[in-house]
Amino acid sequence: MSLTYVKVDKRRVWHAIRRALITCGFLAVIILLLNYTPNFVNETIAGTNLILNNNNITKKLNSEIITEDEIFYIEESDIKAFLDEYLIEEDGWIICTSNTNTAKLPIDGNQMYLNGQYIDLSEPIIQRDGLYFLPITVLSEIYNFTYSYNTENETISVDTETRKYVEATVSGEQDVRSGSTIVSRVLTTVGDGEKVSIVQDNVRNKDVVTNGWTKIRTTSGYLGYVPEDSLKLRTVIRENANYNNIDGKVSILYNYFSPLEPSPESSSTTKGINVVTPSFYNLKSDGTVASNIDETGQKYIKWAKSNDIRIWANVSNTYLNDIDKLSEILSTFDNRAKFIDNIVAKIEADGVDGINIDFENMYKEDKDKFSRLIIELTPRIHALGKNITVETLAPDGSDTWSLCYDRNLIGKVADYIIFHGYDQNTSSSTQAGTVAGADWIELNIKKYLGQEGIDKTKIILAMPFYTRLWSKKDGVLTSSVVNMNDVNIPENATVEWDQSTKQNYVEYTTEDGTLCKMWVEDVKSISAKLDIANKYEIGGVAFWTAGREDSQVWKTVEEKIKAEK
């Protein structure tokens, strides 16, 4: 056996070893630095840190959190930015709204208005350099949040009742790292059996997990990552708040009757609908509400409940019929609160399931004040576990009938925004035309989705159970309303399907030479409108009004909308 000798270059070996040692040294230093660099949560603002729903917002605050007599105070603009985008100042008060509360806090005073009552402030608002700072004790009551403070890292952790909260138990002692890697620096350590909050991706409604690492918040307020498999016994403490108690599509049947009429004892159907909107409430000139619920109204409520149909009572300004008086009612918080307190008391006493705000003919200049009404009313309705919808007309119309609504805001705040998909042509129109053409309806649905920026699931398309008969004689054009179930087409009439309006167009001449035209509402035309609602996957449909329909329409509504009760 022979041996082969290899000559080794000792200098090359030494250089390789030295390079390896240097590389390992660098890696060790990097790991050491990553693991033991202090956790500077706030690099730009000295003082108290703020974590809101597991998001560290300290560096985004406009002002430092200040402390006085062991109470934390948060500056007004930061509350607006992170808790309440609709916060405003009005006449020496700060007006706040949350998921279930409407509050008015005095800039200089010791009592606040909260959901219809004046109560003593535990701590007043304070001023610093011309800015207003609100006490966290009062804010927690208004915005329904819990908070804790950790002296170790000077961190306030705030959790609102509206956001999903998931808790887990840590298995074994775990380092909480700044990132989702083993080389990320260690922020703190949690012990075996310690409870932590799992950070949620609220868009996807899931835990925040990256490469096998889950983002958590410790009880001491540190935000960081631990191995996903180290978290045991996950418990969903609460889900994201949802005040809309209807699953799936909404199908509303209006029941209209004037304040001079008794309410009906029941509606015309139980098929195809899961909500009724009776004309129960009317706005009065003093800002309160007149009720139309008499003995038969109580029977109507009983009928609806026995058939698992929700009652979203209509609240109308039609019989006020005074645009200036409506402007006055909307003008101040106190005036709006008078209306709100009154309607809240009535719907709670009457046992209805919600309200439909149907205010029309308002000054364009009052658009923001009407929005304030919806902002301040909605929490009060949600506090009762009830729903709120708001009627609006087609965009891009007249100042007092169309441009008086901020549809985007209404769509965000209320449970639903209703588009009146009718009166495309009214009695005042100078030429004959349809009441509700499918092409016009689709155009406006696109506007609600596009230029108005409304979530499709919040939109309800209201459609008519009536049309207009247009008559022209000696150059004079008139029209009259014809209910769907009263349409009568003469034998001498020509009937053509209008592909644009998705309606039968009828034309004929009477014996006295009157030219008559009508775009018919029937089962086929309603079916086409339902197809538009399904095409754009909107939240639901509504029908104006009970008793005018062809009863055969409900089979089509049932088939196409499938509204669950």
CORDA-V340001 format. One record per residue. N is the residue number from 1. RES is the residue in three letters. OMEGA is omega as a letter, one per 40 degrees, with the letter a starting at -180 (NA if undefined). D_CENTER is the distance of its C-alpha to the mean C-alpha in whole Angstrom. Layout:
N_RES_OMEGA_D_CENTER / N_RES_OMEGA_D_CENTER
This chain:
1_MET_a_88 / 2_SER_a_88 / 3_LEU_i_85 / 4_THR_a_83 / 5_TYR_i_83 / 6_VAL_i_80 / 7_LYS_a_80 / 8_VAL_i_77 / 9_ASP_a_76 / 10_LYS_i_75 / 11_ARG_i_74 / 12_ARG_i_71 / 13_VAL_a_70 / 14_TRP_i_70 / 15_HIS_i_68 / 16_ALA_i_65 / 17_ILE_a_65 / 18_ARG_i_65 / 19_ARG_i_62 / 20_ALA_i_60 / 21_LEU_i_61 / 22_ILE_i_59 / 23_THR_i_56 / 24_CYS_i_56 / 25_GLY_i_56 / 26_PHE_a_53 / 27_LEU_i_51 / 28_ALA_i_52 / 29_VAL_i_51 / 30_ILE_i_48 / 31_ILE_i_47 / 32_LEU_a_48 / 33_LEU_a_46 / 34_LEU_a_43 / 35_ASN_a_43 / 36_TYR_i_45 / 37_THR_a_43 / 38_PRO_a_41 / 39_ASN_i_37 / 40_PHE_a_36 / 41_VAL_a_33 / 42_ASN_a_33 / 43_GLU_a_35 / 44_THR_a_34 / 45_ILE_i_33 / 46_ALA_i_36 / 47_GLY_a_35 / 48_THR_i_32 / 49_ASN_a_30 / 50_LEU_i_26 / 51_ILE_a_24 / 52_LEU_a_20 / 53_ASN_i_19 / 54_ASN_i_22 / 55_ASN_i_22 / 56_ASN_a_25 / 57_ILE_a_24 / 58_THR_a_27 / 59_LYS_a_28 / 60_LYS_a_25 / 61_LEU_i_25 / 62_ASN_a_27 / 63_SER_i_29 / 64_GLU_i_31 / 65_ILE_a_30 / 66_ILE_a_32 / 67_THR_i_34 / 68_GLU_a_36 / 69_ASP_i_38 / 70_GLU_i_36 / 71_ILE_i_32 / 72_PHE_i_30 / 73_TYR_a_29 / 74_ILE_a_26 / 75_GLU_a_26 / 76_GLU_a_23 / 77_SER_i_22 / 78_ASP_i_22 / 79_ILE_i_19 / 80_LYS_a_17 / 81_ALA_a_18 / 82_PHE_a_17 / 83_LEU_a_15 / 84_ASP_a_13 / 85_GLU_a_13 / 86_TYR_i_13 / 87_LEU_i_16 / 88_ILE_i_19 / 89_GLU_i_23 / 90_GLU_i_24 / 91_ASP_i_28 / 92_GLY_i_28 / 93_TRP_i_25 / 94_ILE_a_22 / 95_ILE_a_19 / 96_CYS_i_17 / 97_THR_i_13 / 98_SER_a_12 / 99_ASN_a_10 / 100_THR_a_13 / 101_ASN_i_15 / 102_THR_a_16 / 103_ALA_i_19 / 104_LYS_a_22 / 105_LEU_i_24 / 106_PRO_i_28 / 107_ILE_i_29 / 108_ASP_a_32 / 109_GLY_a_32 / 110_ASN_i_32 / 111_GLN_i_30 / 112_MET_i_26 / 113_TYR_i_24 / 114_LEU_i_21 / 115_ASN_i_20 / 116_GLY_a_23 / 117_GLN_i_25 / 118_TYR_a_27 / 119_ILE_i_28 / 120_ASP_i_31 / 121_LEU_i_29 / 122_SER_i_31 / 123_GLU_a_31 / 124_PRO_i_31 / 125_ILE_i_29 / 126_ILE_a_32 / 127_GLN_i_33 / 128_ARG_i_34 / 129_ASP_i_36 / 130_GLY_i_33 / 131_LEU_i_30 / 132_TYR_i_28 / 133_PHE_a_28 / 134_LEU_a_26 / 135_PRO_a_27 / 136_ILE_i_25 / 137_THR_i_26 / 138_VAL_i_24 / 139_LEU_a_21 / 140_SER_i_21 / 141_GLU_a_21 / 142_ILE_a_18 / 143_TYR_i_16 / 144_ASN_i_17 / 145_PHE_i_19 / 146_THR_i_23 / 147_TYR_i_25 / 148_SER_a_29 / 149_TYR_i_31 / 150_ASN_a_34 / 151_THR_a_37 / 152_GLU_a_38 / 153_ASN_i_36 / 154_GLU_a_34 / 155_THR_i_31 / 156_ILE_i_28 / 157_SER_a_26 / 158_VAL_i_22 / 159_ASP_i_20 / 160_THR_a_17 / 161_GLU_a_16 / 162_THR_a_12 / 163_ARG_i_14 / 164_LYS_i_17 / 165_TYR_a_20 / 166_VAL_a_23 / 167_GLU_i_27 / 168_ALA_i_30 / 169_THR_a_34 / 170_VAL_i_36 / 171_SER_a_39 / 172_GLY_i_42 / 173_GLU_a_42 / 174_GLN_i_40 / 175_ASP_i_40 / 176_VAL_a_36 / 177_ARG_a_36 / 178_SER_i_35 / 179_GLY_a_34 / 180_SER_i_34 / 181_THR_a_38 / 182_ILE_a_41 / 183_VAL_i_42 / 184_SER_a_39 / 185_ARG_i_40 / 186_VAL_i_40 / 187_LEU_i_38 / 188_THR_i_38 / 189_THR_i_40 / 190_VAL_a_38 / 191_GLY_i_40 / 192_ASP_i_41 / 193_GLY_a_39 / 194_GLU_i_36 / 195_LYS_i_33 / 196_VAL_i_30 / 197_SER_i_26 / 198_ILE_a_25 / 199_VAL_a_23 / 200_GLN_i_20 / 201_ASP_a_19 / 202_ASN_i_15 / 203_VAL_a_15 / 204_ARG_i_17 / 205_ASN_a_17 / 206_LYS_i_21 / 207_ASP_i_23 / 208_VAL_a_24 / 209_VAL_i_28 / 210_THR_i_30 / 211_ASN_i_34 / 212_GLY_i_34 / 213_TRP_a_33 / 214_THR_i_30 / 215_LYS_a_28 / 216_ILE_i_28 / 217_ARG_i_28 / 218_THR_i_31 / 219_THR_i_31 / 220_SER_i_33 / 221_GLY_i_30 / 222_TYR_i_32 / 223_LEU_a_29 / 224_GLY_a_31 / 225_TYR_i_32 / 226_VAL_i_35 / 227_PRO_a_36 / 228_GLU_a_33 / 229_ASP_i_36 / 230_SER_a_37 / 231_LEU_a_34 / 232_LYS_i_34 / 233_LEU_i_33 / 234_ARG_i_29 / 235_THR_i_27 / 236_VAL_a_23 / 237_ILE_i_23 / 238_ARG_i_19 / 239_GLU_i_16 / 240_ASN_a_13 / 241_ALA_i_11 / 242_ASN_a_9 / 243_TYR_i_9 / 244_ASN_a_9 / 245_ASN_i_13 / 246_ILE_i_14 / 247_ASP_i_15 / 248_GLY_a_16 / 249_LYS_i_16 / 250_VAL_i_15 / 251_SER_a_19 / 252_ILE_i_19 / 253_LEU_i_22 / 254_TYR_i_23 / 255_ASN_a_26 / 256_TYR_i_27 / 257_PHE_a_30 / 258_SER_i_31 / 259_PRO_a_31 / 260_LEU_a_35 / 261_GLU_i_35 / 262_PRO_i_34 / 263_SER_i_31 / 264_PRO_i_32 / 265_GLU_i_33 / 266_SER_i_31 / 267_SER_a_29 / 268_SER_a_31 / 269_THR_i_30 / 270_THR_a_28 / 271_LYS_i_28 / 272_GLY_a_25 / 273_ILE_i_23 / 274_ASN_i_20 / 275_VAL_i_19 / 276_VAL_i_21 / 277_THR_i_20 / 278_PRO_a_23 / 279_SER_a_24 / 280_PHE_a_25 / 281_TYR_i_24 / 282_ASN_a_25 / 283_LEU_i_25 / 284_LYS_a_28 / 285_SER_i_30 / 286_ASP_i_29 / 287_GLY_i_26 / 288_THR_a_26 / 289_VAL_i_25 / 290_ALA_a_28 / 291_SER_i_27 / 292_ASN_a_29 / 293_ILE_i_29 / 294_ASP_a_33 / 295_GLU_i_35 / 296_THR_i_34 / 297_GLY_i_30 / 298_GLN_i_31 / 299_LYS_i_32 / 300_TYR_i_29 / 301_ILE_i_27 / 302_LYS_i_29 / 303_TRP_a_30 / 304_ALA_a_26 / 305_LYS_i_26 / 306_SER_i_29 / 307_ASN_i_28 / 308_ASP_i_24 / 309_ILE_a_22 / 310_ARG_i_19 / 311_ILE_i_20 / 312_TRP_a_17 / 313_ALA_i_19 / 314_ASN_i_20 / 315_VAL_a_20 / 316_SER_i_22 / 317_ASN_a_24 / 318_THR_a_26 / 319_TYR_i_29 / 320_LEU_i_29 / 321_ASN_a_29 / 322_ASP_a_30 / 323_ILE_i_28 / 324_ASP_i_29 / 325_LYS_i_29 / 326_LEU_i_25 / 327_SER_i_25 / 328_GLU_i_27 / 329_ILE_a_24 / 330_LEU_a_21 / 331_SER_a_24 / 332_THR_i_24 / 333_PHE_a_22 / 334_ASP_i_24 / 335_ASN_i_24 / 336_ARG_a_20 / 337_ALA_i_21 / 338_LYS_i_24 / 339_PHE_a_22 / 340_ILE_i_19 / 341_ASP_a_21 / 342_ASN_a_23 / 343_ILE_i_20 / 344_VAL_i_19 / 345_ALA_a_23 / 346_LYS_a_23 / 347_ILE_i_21 / 348_GLU_a_22 / 349_ALA_a_25 / 350_ASP_i_25 / 351_GLY_i_23 / 352_VAL_a_21 / 353_ASP_a_18 / 354_GLY_a_15 / 355_ILE_i_15 / 356_ASN_a_15 / 357_ILE_a_15 / 358_ASP_i_18 / 359_PHE_i_19 / 360_GLU_i_22 / 361_ASN_i_24 / 362_MET_i_23 / 363_TYR_i_25 / 364_LYS_a_23 / 365_GLU_i_24 / 366_ASP_a_22 / 367_LYS_a_18 / 368_ASP_i_17 / 369_LYS_i_18 / 370_PHE_i_16 / 371_SER_i_13 / 372_ARG_i_14 / 373_LEU_a_15 / 374_ILE_i_11 / 375_ILE_a_10 / 376_GLU_i_13 / 377_LEU_a_13 / 378_THR_i_10 / 379_PRO_a_11 / 380_ARG_i_14 / 381_ILE_i_13 / 382_HIS_i_11 / 383_ALA_i_14 / 384_LEU_a_16 / 385_GLY_a_14 / 386_LYS_a_14 / 387_ASN_i_11 / 388_ILE_i_10 / 389_THR_a_10 / 390_VAL_i_12 / 391_GLU_i_15 / 392_THR_i_16 / 393_LEU_a_19 / 394_ALA_i_20 / 395_PRO_i_20 / 396_ASP_i_23 / 397_GLY_a_25 / 398_SER_a_26 / 399_ASP_a_25 / 400_THR_a_25 / 401_TRP_a_23 / 402_SER_a_21 / 403_LEU_i_21 / 404_CYS_a_20 / 405_TYR_i_16 / 406_ASP_a_14 / 407_ARG_a_12 / 408_ASN_a_10 / 409_LEU_i_9 / 410_ILE_a_8 / 411_GLY_i_6 / 412_LYS_a_4 / 413_VAL_a_4 / 414_ALA_i_5 / 415_ASP_i_5 / 416_TYR_i_8 / 417_ILE_a_10 / 418_ILE_i_13 / 419_PHE_i_16 / 420_HIS_a_19 / 421_GLY_i_22 / 422_TYR_a_25 / 423_ASP_i_27 / 424_GLN_i_28 / 425_ASN_a_31 / 426_THR_i_32 / 427_SER_a_35 / 428_SER_a_35 / 429_SER_a_35 / 430_THR_i_39 / 431_GLN_a_39 / 432_ALA_i_38 / 433_GLY_a_35 / 434_THR_i_33 / 435_VAL_a_30 / 436_ALA_i_28 / 437_GLY_a_29 / 438_ALA_i_27 / 439_ASP_i_28 / 440_TRP_i_26 / 441_ILE_a_23 / 442_GLU_i_23 / 443_LEU_a_23 / 444_ASN_i_20 / 445_ILE_i_18 / 446_LYS_i_19 / 447_LYS_i_18 / 448_TYR_a_15 / 449_LEU_a_15 / 450_GLY_a_17 / 451_GLN_i_18 / 452_GLU_i_14 / 453_GLY_a_13 / 454_ILE_i_10 / 455_ASP_a_9 / 456_LYS_a_11 / 457_THR_i_10 / 458_LYS_a_8 / 459_ILE_i_11 / 460_ILE_i_14 / 461_LEU_i_17 / 462_ALA_a_19 / 463_MET_a_23 / 464_PRO_i_26 / 465_PHE_i_29 / 466_TYR_i_31 / 467_THR_i_33 / 468_ARG_i_36 / 469_LEU_a_39 / 470_TRP_a_41 / 471_SER_i_44 / 472_LYS_i_46 / 473_LYS_a_50 / 474_ASP_i_52 / 475_GLY_a_49 / 476_VAL_a_47 / 477_LEU_i_44 / 478_THR_i_42 / 479_SER_i_39 / 480_SER_a_38 / 481_VAL_i_36 / 482_VAL_i_37 / 483_ASN_a_35 / 484_MET_a_34 / 485_ASN_i_37 / 486_ASP_a_39 / 487_VAL_a_40 / 488_ASN_a_43 / 489_ILE_a_45 / 490_PRO_a_48 / 491_GLU_a_51 / 492_ASN_a_52 / 493_ALA_i_48 / 494_THR_a_47 / 495_VAL_a_44 / 496_GLU_i_43 / 497_TRP_i_39 / 498_ASP_a_37 / 499_GLN_a_36 / 500_SER_a_33 / 501_THR_a_32 / 502_LYS_i_32 / 503_GLN_i_34 / 504_ASN_i_38 / 505_TYR_a_39 / 506_VAL_i_42 / 507_GLU_i_45 / 508_TYR_i_48 / 509_THR_i_51 / 510_THR_a_52 / 511_GLU_a_56 / 512_ASP_i_55 / 513_GLY_i_54 / 514_THR_i_50 / 515_LEU_a_48 / 516_CYS_i_45 / 517_LYS_i_42 / 518_MET_i_39 / 519_TRP_a_36 / 520_VAL_i_36 / 521_GLU_i_33 / 522_ASP_a_34 / 523_VAL_a_33 / 524_LYS_a_33 / 525_SER_i_31 / 526_ILE_i_28 / 527_SER_i_29 / 528_ALA_i_28 / 529_LYS_i_25 / 530_LEU_i_24 / 531_ASP_i_25 / 532_ILE_i_23 / 533_ALA_i_20 / 534_ASN_a_21 / 535_LYS_a_22 / 536_TYR_i_19 / 537_GLU_a_17 / 538_ILE_a_14 / 539_GLY_i_12 / 540_GLY_a_15 / 541_VAL_i_18 / 542_ALA_a_19 / 543_PHE_i_23 / 544_TRP_e_25 / 545_THR_a_26 / 546_ALA_i_28 / 547_GLY_a_32 / 548_ARG_a_32 / 549_GLU_i_32 / 550_ASP_a_34 / 551_SER_i_34 / 552_GLN_a_35 / 553_VAL_a_31 / 554_TRP_i_29 / 555_LYS_i_31 / 556_THR_i_30 / 557_VAL_i_26 / 558_GLU_a_27 / 559_GLU_a_28 / 560_LYS_a_25 / 561_ILE_i_22 / 562_LYS_i_23 / 563_ALA_a_20 / 564_GLU_i_21 / 565_LYS_NA_21
